């Protein structure tokens, strides 16, 4: 297939099947990291920009302002290039340096919030306040506000059509991350419209407040709702059957496990979704065709999740996660479950 513009490369991502033993369950990974911006957020970013243009809120030469931990910002930067727009990304210290570098490479202007924050604290409230202020001060600018933007969830309709056609059978369960709620809402509604029996499980970090638990800082990036923020209006709780929490250690060790066991680099939030999906299968709570979105790739987290020294300094190493995953996936368990040499040393 030959296309005419980069946005035409968004979607039609392949499926990777991972054997799960024992039992008839098939685990399908939708490889959203293969979108041009490296994440599933390309879908919603393009959808939001296109909707704003069609509604007359954005005109040629206009300005898009958005609070982002990186992936949405990358998607918006790509869309801004295509439509001749200026893009300003408001980030905090929690954003991965590699994501910020990609946004800059695509022409985005970066504004970083100031203040005293813990390293594991997401400053999303201040990010959103600053983004709204910047947009109000620039003629022709709009604050995209992904958390409350209905076009966020609307960007995932093609994901559902693709997955249903690729699996070629019913999808019994979908397990995905929940942050703003756009992806799990768009995918959840679409899958249930196709087959009301599909179970939708949404995974948030421990410390996120999406499902009403106690809030505290966490390291997982681009997922969950931190304490002090409000859950986005785009999130539809009605399409979610299970709300689950995953620890930073479980999420990050799972990402590292899939790198060493399968040669697949996934981001931390995807590691969390994979861990909870396999745990649900092991507990007998889901079976059949299970779908997980690889929301982004581990290439953006080489200085953190895949850096032994960083993991050690944050107290996030947990060898028991590797043993559980070996058991759940029917692989060899024991002392060799975790590598004895560093995954990656970054100066």
C-alpha positions, 0 to 999 in steps of 0.5 A: 500500500502506498499512501500520500501523507503520514496520517494515512499510516495511522491505524491498521496495526498488526496483532501479535499472538502470545501463547498462554498455557494451559487452556484454550485462551489466546492473548492478542496484542494490538501493536499500537506502538507501530503507529507513526508517532509510536503510540495509540494516541495518534488515533485520538490526536488526529481525531481531535484536530480534525473535529476542531477543524470541521467545527470551525474552532481551528483555522489554517495557521491556528494554534493547538495547546495541550497538556501531555505526558508525551504520546498525545503531544507527539500525535498532535505535533504530527497533525499540526504539521499536516494541517499547517498549525502551531502546536504548544505542548505543556509538560512536567518533570514526569514526561519522558525526555525521549518523548519531549525530544520527539515533540521538539523534532516535529516542531512542537514548542515545549512549555514546562510547568514550574513548582516543587513536585516529587519525582513520582508526582504527576503535575497534571492539574498545573499542566492543564491550568497553564495550557488553558491560560496559554490558549486564552492568551493567544489569538486563534488558539484552542486548548484541546483538553483531551480529558473532556474532548468527545473526539478523544473516544471517537478516535478509536472506532477504527481500532475496534473494526480492525481488531474484530476483523483481525481476530476473525471471531468474538473478542471475549475480553479487552484489557487496557489502560485508563487515563483520560478514559478516551481509549477504554471508552471508545474501545469498550463501547465499540466492542460491546456494540459488536458483542455485548458479552465482551468483558472490558477491564480497565487498568489504572496505577496504584495511587490513581483515583479513577476507581475511587481508591486512595491517591498517592504518587506513582511513576507510570506515565500517561495513565491514571488520574493523579490525586488532586485532579478530576476524572475526565468527562470523556470516561464512560464508566458504563462500558467498564466491567472491571476496574483494576489497579497495578503497582509500578513494580508489576507494570515495569517488571512485566515490560522488562520481562516481555523484552527479555522473553519475547524481544518485544519492547512495550511501555510501562502502562502496557506492562501493567495491562499485560500483567493484569490480563494474565492475572485474570486468565490465571484466576479464571476470570477471563478466557477465550480471545483476550485483547490487549493494546500495546499503547506505546513502545519501550523505546521511549523509556530506555532511561527509566524502566529499562535502566537497572540503576533507575529501577534499583534507585526507586525500589521497583525491582520485584523478582516475584513478578518474573516467576508469576509471569513464567507460571502464567505463560507456561515458561521455565520458572526458577532462579533463571527467571530474571536476567543476571546481567543488566537489561541496559546501562544508561549513563 
